[in-house]
């Protein structure tokens, strides 16, 4: 990779921050298994619990509510498999780690639609909740990974609670980009991931109220108070905590990121009248732009940008190799062609003015070339 | 207390709980934290490709350590997850045609807990006993297999007593009877020769942090042409052939790969070094103390694990008094559990003997001077405790 590669795919993964690497290196060198009772083990245990406290403080929850996992996908899966759940309500724009439940759940699953701005239709949620019980779980992501659209989680959680249901939010993309406060959101469970905020890959967390009966997906030595077994990824967890402690710094940087993102949309919007920015009409993450280039397949676009040294994405990075229309764009009313011709640009802590300029120039170049050949 | 300025205290002798990270492994991991930080599933740009290339190299390195093919390896968050996928995933995949699983009384807690979860769901589980050496009787295994048996799960090296089961013999029995054979090789991979074809192993669990690699990563080997493939424990982006969703951590994968490659290169050297340390510890302790018993087979044993009973000396007291040595009374997983070790119970120790047992673990980084210092401290402390009784 050359030094001047432009990385604009922060929603897939963000570069790790140097402070995080430093902390992880320290922990890896110190060694120890947090479950061992000797001095080395106690040192490891102290690191583990200090990390839990740091994260608890930053996201405003008691540390005991935090269950460390192998990542956001696992956290979402644990949330869906809470003991006794018989009915799940999810939005149409959730991540794959939630939507798979439509195929795999033995009970009832309801999918609520979103409007053209990507926002949940609250009345539809109320309708689905008519037969709700304490065995109903509602899951809605805080901020969408493809469009950055932010849901009004507090209101939705209140609606769910009035009907007696549990509420989970996937806050993986929200953390580090907008304030995330567990108590203020009023949810029962919340999923987080480290590598979207400059922490390491391979670690995440489910924050869950103590009253919730978590059914362990991974059984064994009984770590994480029996809710997730396996020797803790200690360096990863310490790196996660360090990255979370740097979130205020991220958030202060978001004003600048917003100006960069808005500049992309203004310049491209002014240049091409037939383009469209999904989610631009709603409250959304300051770093994300989902851009339609009509008639040009997103796969082609991504490849062309790559040849120009720019990394962007055709949507979620999870659907490895699968060329399929974005389910998020489709849910927002986009046609099949539009859903196949949209790319996601996501900025982050290292993004600079010149990166955005390179992207805009490359976008215009590709647009012109395609216009000519049409 | 003898003063040893050349020794860094405390001395770590708990290699079964976790091993120090080999600095060579850390060096391989670092670029994936800094320059090559991409999401390995971003298949459309350079950062993604670079990360993916690191993951795929690591997959080859893991495979090559155990005589497997790269496409037969999936990455997990650790051996606990690998064991859960292998046991629960396979049992459910074969259900309801088959509903019986065979394992051993001395397995790691995560295997026993996975089996218990299957029992609660209505499966039959047979727990084979072990003899005083800690070994199963292959004939008894053969007798336990029924037409309803899906899986036999036997760990390669026991985490508490270090005994090595006869995997080849077990594998032959399973192959002849058409039953899948899984082995938890968390303690064994990279320590003793393992060959999935020679030993007829269909599934094998591997842990990063037990072979001088990082925590938070493991692998599961799944034979390509196996008659049954496990179901996933959880779902999402469909990574790892749908068996294990979630963004892979290239730094951790690369760390595990490097650890496997180093283990493959250094295994004989490591083994000789550790055997020498083990011999020294044993002869020093047996020479200086009476009432010392080695638990588990002496011959079919990984020398890096010595589990002793010191008559009349409570293990937790000894561990506490040995302030400059980090050792343990048994498995690190059983956080603050008070039940006596199920492994020592299974090999026939009574409650009193179990209370007086500790595990001493050596590894690649242990030095002879450290063993001598530790042996000296153990002898002094035991003598002191016995005098007070």
HADDOCK unambig.tbl for C-alpha pairs under 7 A between the chains (distance, minus, plus):
assign (segid A and resid 12 and name CA) (segid B and resid 39 and name CA) 6.15 0.50 0.50
assign (segid A and resid 13 and name CA) (segid B and resid 38 and name CA) 6.31 0.50 0.50
assign (segid A and resid 13 and name CA) (segid B and resid 39 and name CA) 5.60 0.50 0.50
assign (segid A and resid 15 and name CA) (segid B and resid 34 and name CA) 6.87 0.50 0.50
assign (segid A and resid 15 and name CA) (segid B and resid 37 and name CA) 5.55 0.50 0.50
assign (segid A and resid 16 and name CA) (segid B and resid 33 and name CA) 5.95 0.50 0.50
assign (segid A and resid 16 and name CA) (segid B and resid 34 and name CA) 6.38 0.50 0.50
assign (segid A and resid 21 and name CA) (segid B and resid 33 and name CA) 6.91 0.50 0.50
assign (segid A and resid 28 and name CA) (segid B and resid 21 and name CA) 6.57 0.50 0.50
assign (segid A and resid 29 and name CA) (segid B and resid 21 and name CA) 6.81 0.50 0.50
assign (segid A and resid 31 and name CA) (segid B and resid 20 and name CA) 5.54 0.50 0.50
assign (segid A and resid 32 and name CA) (segid B and resid 18 and name CA) 6.27 0.50 0.50
assign (segid A and resid 33 and name CA) (segid B and resid 17 and name CA) 6.13 0.50 0.50
assign (segid A and resid 33 and name CA) (segid B and resid 18 and name CA) 5.75 0.50 0.50
assign (segid A and resid 35 and name CA) (segid B and resid 332 and name CA) 5.08 0.50 0.50
assign (segid A and resid 35 and name CA) (segid B and resid 333 and name CA) 5.80 0.50 0.50
assign (segid A and resid 35 and name CA) (segid B and resid 335 and name CA) 5.58 0.50 0.50
assign (segid A and resid 36 and name CA) (segid B and resid 328 and name CA) 6.93 0.50 0.50
assign (segid A and resid 36 and name CA) (segid B and resid 332 and name CA) 4.84 0.50 0.50
assign (segid A and resid 38 and name CA) (segid B and resid 326 and name CA) 5.31 0.50 0.50
assign (segid A and resid 38 and name CA) (segid B and resid 327 and name CA) 6.51 0.50 0.50
assign (segid A and resid 38 and name CA) (segid B and resid 328 and name CA) 6.92 0.50 0.50
assign (segid A and resid 39 and name CA) (segid B and resid 326 and name CA) 6.31 0.50 0.50
assign (segid A and resid 40 and name CA) (segid B and resid 326 and name CA) 6.47 0.50 0.50
assign (segid A and resid 70 and name CA) (segid B and resid 77 and name CA) 5.72 0.50 0.50
assign (segid A and resid 71 and name CA) (segid B and resid 246 and name CA) 6.70 0.50 0.50
assign (segid A and resid 73 and name CA) (segid B and resid 236 and name CA) 6.34 0.50 0.50
assign (segid A and resid 73 and name CA) (segid B and resid 245 and name CA) 6.77 0.50 0.50
assign (segid A and resid 73 and name CA) (segid B and resid 246 and name CA) 5.06 0.50 0.50
assign (segid A and resid 74 and name CA) (segid B and resid 234 and name CA) 6.87 0.50 0.50
assign (segid A and resid 77 and name CA) (segid B and resid 234 and name CA) 6.00 0.50 0.50
assign (segid A and resid 77 and name CA) (segid B and resid 235 and name CA) 6.95 0.50 0.50
assign (segid A and resid 96 and name CA) (segid B and resid 236 and name CA) 4.82 0.50 0.50
assign (segid A and resid 96 and name CA) (segid B and resid 237 and name CA) 5.48 0.50 0.50
assign (segid A and resid 97 and name CA) (segid B and resid 235 and name CA) 5.86 0.50 0.50
assign (segid A and resid 97 and name CA) (segid B and resid 236 and name CA) 3.43 0.50 0.50
assign (segid A and resid 97 and name CA) (segid B and resid 237 and name CA) 6.14 0.50 0.50
assign (segid A and resid 98 and name CA) (segid B and resid 236 and name CA) 6.75 0.50 0.50
assign (segid A and resid 100 and name CA) (segid B and resid 235 and name CA) 6.44 0.50 0.50
assign (segid A and resid 100 and name CA) (segid B and resid 236 and name CA) 6.11 0.50 0.50
assign (segid A and resid 201 and name CA) (segid B and resid 248 and name CA) 6.85 0.50 0.50
assign (segid A and resid 201 and name CA) (segid B and resid 249 and name CA) 4.56 0.50 0.50
assign (segid A and resid 202 and name CA) (segid B and resid 216 and name CA) 6.93 0.50 0.50
assign (segid A and resid 202 and name CA) (segid B and resid 248 and name CA) 6.37 0.50 0.50
assign (segid A and resid 202 and name CA) (segid B and resid 249 and name CA) 4.97 0.50 0.50
assign (segid A and resid 217 and name CA) (segid B and resid 233 and name CA) 6.65 0.50 0.50
assign (segid A and resid 218 and name CA) (segid B and resid 81 and name CA) 5.78 0.50 0.50
assign (segid A and resid 218 and name CA) (segid B and resid 84 and name CA) 6.03 0.50 0.50
assign (segid A and resid 219 and name CA) (segid B and resid 84 and name CA) 6.74 0.50 0.50
assign (segid A and resid 219 and name CA) (segid B and resid 110 and name CA) 5.53 0.50 0.50
assign (segid A and resid 219 and name CA) (segid B and resid 113 and name CA) 5.72 0.50 0.50
assign (segid A and resid 219 and name CA) (segid B and resid 114 and name CA) 5.82 0.50 0.50
assign (segid A and resid 220 and name CA) (segid B and resid 80 and name CA) 6.50 0.50 0.50
assign (segid A and resid 220 and name CA) (segid B and resid 109 and name CA) 5.13 0.50 0.50
assign (segid A and resid 220 and name CA) (segid B and resid 110 and name CA) 3.21 0.50 0.50
assign (segid A and resid 220 and name CA) (segid B and resid 111 and name CA) 6.84 0.50 0.50
assign (segid A and resid 220 and name CA) (segid B and resid 113 and name CA) 5.49 0.50 0.50
assign (segid A and resid 221 and name CA) (segid B and resid 109 and name CA) 5.59 0.50 0.50
assign (segid A and resid 221 and name CA) (segid B and resid 110 and name CA) 5.88 0.50 0.50
assign (segid A and resid 221 and name CA) (segid B and resid 333 and name CA) 4.54 0.50 0.50
assign (segid A and resid 221 and name CA) (segid B and resid 334 and name CA) 5.69 0.50 0.50
assign (segid A and resid 222 and name CA) (segid B and resid 333 and name CA) 6.99 0.50 0.50
assign (segid A and resid 229 and name CA) (segid B and resid 80 and name CA) 6.87 0.50 0.50
assign (segid A and resid 230 and name CA) (segid B and resid 78 and name CA) 6.76 0.50 0.50
assign (segid A and resid 230 and name CA) (segid B and resid 80 and name CA) 5.09 0.50 0.50
assign (segid A and resid 232 and name CA) (segid B and resid 215 and name CA) 6.90 0.50 0.50
assign (segid A and resid 232 and name CA) (segid B and resid 216 and name CA) 6.40 0.50 0.50
assign (segid A and resid 233 and name CA) (segid B and resid 215 and name CA) 4.74 0.50 0.50
assign (segid A and resid 233 and name CA) (segid B and resid 216 and name CA) 4.03 0.50 0.50
assign (segid A and resid 234 and name CA) (segid B and resid 215 and name CA) 6.65 0.50 0.50
assign (segid A and resid 302 and name CA) (segid B and resid 44 and name CA) 6.24 0.50 0.50
assign (segid A and resid 303 and name CA) (segid B and resid 44 and name CA) 6.26 0.50 0.50
assign (segid A and resid 306 and name CA) (segid B and resid 45 and name CA) 5.57 0.50 0.50
assign (segid A and resid 306 and name CA) (segid B and resid 46 and name CA) 6.98 0.50 0.50
assign (segid A and resid 311 and name CA) (segid B and resid 45 and name CA) 5.44 0.50 0.50
assign (segid A and resid 317 and name CA) (segid B and resid 41 and name CA) 5.54 0.50 0.50
assign (segid A and resid 317 and name CA) (segid B and resid 42 and name CA) 4.86 0.50 0.50
assign (segid A and resid 318 and name CA) (segid B and resid 41 and name CA) 5.89 0.50 0.50
assign (segid A and resid 318 and name CA) (segid B and resid 237 and name CA) 4.61 0.50 0.50
assign (segid A and resid 319 and name CA) (segid B and resid 237 and name CA) 5.72 0.50 0.50
assign (segid A and resid 320 and name CA) (segid B and resid 41 and name CA) 5.29 0.50 0.50
assign (segid A and resid 320 and name CA) (segid B and resid 42 and name CA) 6.70 0.50 0.50
assign (segid A and resid 320 and name CA) (segid B and resid 43 and name CA) 6.18 0.50 0.50
assign (segid A and resid 321 and name CA) (segid B and resid 43 and name CA) 6.22 0.50 0.50
